[in-house]
Amino acid sequence: MIIGGRIRLRALERSDLPQFVIWLNDPEVTENLLPSYPFSLEEEEKWFEGMNQRPLYERPLCIEVRKADHWHMIGNLSLMDFQWTHRSAELGIVIGDKTHWNQGYGTEAISLLVKHAFDELNLHRVWLRVHQTNPGGLRCYEKVGFKHEGTLREAVYKHGEYINMHVMSILRHEWRQEK
């Protein structure tokens, strides 16, 4: 487990899948995600089986917050598409529990995972993609220290129009300088 001030990151369990299906079928939750099409529990179970064949460091982690005497799952995040020669990986996150949006939990979770990426996995670079229509995500990533690298122009088709996708990254020496 990776423990923060208000949250913890833990391994994903099969029992988490029904909640993921609820989140992944909520248009508000998937508005800024790729892909954004309906998922069934059967499809999530197939994904889970495939995910369990990956190395531990590539598996998603659940984001949990403390509620009275128990932990409550609010989302998940992961590092993926590792490029070991370049010491680089892509970060992805979803806060599926909308009652916990805009409370800094995403920022804390990303900070914990980036720290883990640099201090434990010895990565040099963590990067991500974010829709131009996701100002909350952009602010969150900037708070953690991610820098804008470029824009993939009209790279995503949503709601009958093309939108830009921004690429952002943080380097280990920037992270250490920020912290």
N, C-alpha and C positions, 0 to 999 in steps of 0.2 A: 504494500500500500504506500501511496505517496500522500503525506499529510500536510495540509496548509492551515492557515489561521481559522478559516470558516468552513473549509471543505476538505474532502478527501477524494483521492482517485483510487479506484479499486478495479480488480479484474472483472470482466463481464461474465455473467452467469446465464445459463439457459433460461432461468426463471425471469430474467430481465426482458426477454424477447417480446412478450405481449405488450409491455409498455412501449417498446420501440415501435411496434406496429401502430399503436395509437398515435404516437408522435409523427411517424412517417406518412400517415394518412390525414394529417391536419394541414390544410393549405397555408395557414399562417406560419406554421413551423417550417414547412418546406419551401417557403417563398424564396429564400436565399440559398437553397441547397441545389446541388446537382447529384443525382437526377431528382426529378419532382413528379413521380408517378406513383400510383397506389401500390402498396406492398401487402402481401398476405402473410399470415403467420408461417405458412409452409415455406414461402420464399425466404423469410427471415431465418428459419431453422436451417435451410440449405446454406445460406450465407454463413451462419454460425458454425456449421460443420467445416466449411472451407476455411473460415477464419482460424479455427482451432488447429489447422495444419500449418499455419504460419509461425515464424519465430515469435517468442513472447513479446519482444519489443515492437512488433508490428500489429499487435492486437489492440483493439480499442479499450479504453478505460472508462468506467462509469464515473460521473461526477455526482458526489453526494454531499448534502448539507445536513448539519445536525438539527434535529427537531426534537426538543424535549429529551426523551430518553432513547431515541433511535435515529438512524440515518435514513435520509430520504433521497432517492435518485432523482436528479433534475436534468440529466443529459449525459453526453459522452463526448470523448475526443480521442484523437489518435495521431500518431505519426505514421506515414505511409510512403510508398515509392522511394525507399532508401536508395541512395546512390553512394555506396561505401567508398568508392575510389575518391569521390569528391566530398565525402563526409557531410552529406546533405539529405534532408527528408522534408516531405510536405506535411503540413499540419491541417487537420480538419476538426471542426467542433460543431456541436448542436446542443443548445439548451432547449430541450423539448417541453419542459414544464413552464408554461407561459407565466405562471404566477411568480416565477423567479427571474423574469427578464428585467434588465436595467437595474440590477442590484449589485453589479460588480463580480458576480460569480464566474462569468466567462473569463474576465480579465485575470482573476486569481487562478483559475484552472489552467489557462494558457501559460501564465507565469510559472506555475509548478512544472508543467510538462516541458517548457523550454529549458528551465533549470536542469531538469532530468536529462534532456537531450544533450546539453553541453557538458554537464558534470559527470554523468554516468555513462552515456553512450558515446561520448567523445566526438559529437558532431561539430562541424564548423559553421553550418548554415541551416536554418529552419525557414521554410518559405510557405506561402499560402496564396490562394486565389480568393478574391472577394468581389461580389457584384457591386457595380456603381450605385445600385439602388439600396444598398445596405449601409446607411450612414452609422448606425450603431456598431456594426461590426468593424467598420473602418476606425472609429474612435477607440474601440477596445484594443485593436491591434496596435494602434499608435501609442496608446498608454503603456503597453507592454514593451514597446521599443522597436516595433517593426517599421521598416522604411519602405516607401513606395518605390518600386523598381521600374514599373512600366504598366502600360495598358494594352490589353488585348481588345482591339476595337471591335465592337458589335459581335462579340464572341458567343453570346448567349441569346437564345430566342425564348422570350417569355411574354405571355399575354399578347401575342400578335405583334411584338416589336423586338428589335435587336437591342441589347444593352451591352455596355462595356464591362469587361472583367479586369480588375486591377490585380497585379502581382506585387506582393510585399514579402520582405524577408528581414531576418535579423541574423547577424553574425555573432560568433562567440565573443569576440573582443568588444563588440558594441554592448552586448548583454552585460559583460563584466563591468564595463565603463558606466552603464546605467545604474547598476546595482551597487 
